[in-house]
Amino acid sequence: MTKVIAALCTSILLVACAPEVGSKAWCEAMKEKPKGDWTANEAADYTKHCLFKSDDAE
């Protein structure tokens, strides 16, 4: 039971440290991650938020 609690706490801490999708930190992290390790959702989010980001969109 202790191992389950420890694993759950570790998972929560790791998720809390992840940058928000679309943020500058997330885009930089994705640039460093091998493209072969990207999920389809990560690739779509990277394209949407990092490549085609429009700062003056209204």
N, C-alpha and C positions, 0 to 999 in steps of 0.2 A: 504494500500500500504506500509506503514511503517513496518508492521509486516512481509510482504513478503521480504522486503529488509533486515530486521534484521535477519530473518531465513536464507537467502542466505549467508549473511556475516558470521554467526555462522557456517554454514556448511563448508564454505571455510576454516575457521580457524581450525576447527576440522580435516579436511582431511589433511591439511598442517602439522599437528602435529603427524600424524601416521608414525611409523617407516617403512622403506622400507621392502617389503616382502623378506624374506631370510636373513635379517640382524640379527646380534646377539640380538639386542633389540627386534626385531619382534619375534624371537624364544623364548626369555624369556617371552614376553607378552603372547604368545600362550600357554606356559607351565602353566601360571596362569589362563587362560581362561578355564572354564569348557568344557570338551570334547563334551558334548551334545549341546553346543552352536556353535560349529565349523560348517562352511559350508563345502561342499564337496571340493571346491577349496582350502579352508584354510587347510584342512586335507592333500590334495595332495601336496600343497606347503610346509607344515611342514615336510612331509615325504621326499620330494625331497631336501629341503634346510637345514633342521635341523638334520634329522636322517642319511641320506645317503650322507651328504656333504663330498666331496672329495677335500681336500686342495691341493693335488698334482696332480690333473687331468690336462692333457695338451691338 
